[in-house]
Structures are given as structure tokens and as C-alpha cells.
Amino acid sequence: MAKVCDICGKKPLVGNNVSHAHNKTKKVWQPNLQNVNAVVNGRKRKVKVCTRCIRSGAITK
């Protein structure tokens, strides 16, 4: 299952954890997705939406 926001398309970011000794290990930052019942095209649907889209009012519950 893809961890992608259905509204804005936000998805996981990849980078490095860097320790004090400058050792690098891979790290993934996941978006904060919530399952929400929202009105899409006049119908209620369950969608995965990031919290920024919920806060900004990009969807109607």
C-alpha cells in the first residue's frame, strides 16, 4: 500500500542519519497520513490525506 497523500501527493522522503562520528545510515521520513471520510466528486469516500491538507481545508469531511 502506497504511503502517498491522495490530495497533494506527498510521499516518503529518504536521507541519511548522521551520527556524531559522521557514520551515515539510511532513514525514511513518512508523511503523517490519516484515513478520512471525505466528499470527493459529490460522494463520500475514504481517502488517505496528510494532516497539512486536513488543516488547510483542502478536503471537506
Secondary structure, 3 states (H helix, E strand, C coil): CCCCCCCCCCCCEEEEEECCCCCEEEEEECCCEEEEEEEECCEEEEEEEEHHHHHHCCCCC
